[in-house]
Amino acid sequence: MEIDFGVFLFFVSIVLGALVIRWIKIIKLNSNLQVEQNKEIITLLKEIKEGKKH
């Protein structure tokens, strides 16, 4: 049984494309989570700073 090289490359490119899209989606979700965490950290640091002034 012989596999056509063009068909093989087509399926490999489909799989790689799907993996890249998944990877980008994961990075985007993690980036959004990190932005929210940074906002919380900044809020807490501001509260600490205000507490030291009084």
Number of C-alpha atoms within 10 A of each C-alpha: 3 4 7 8 8 9 10 11 11 11 11 12 12 12 12 12 12 12 12 12 12 12 11 12 12 12 12 12 10 12 12 12 11 12 11 12 12 12 11 12 12 12 12 12 12 12 11 11 11 10 9 8 6 5
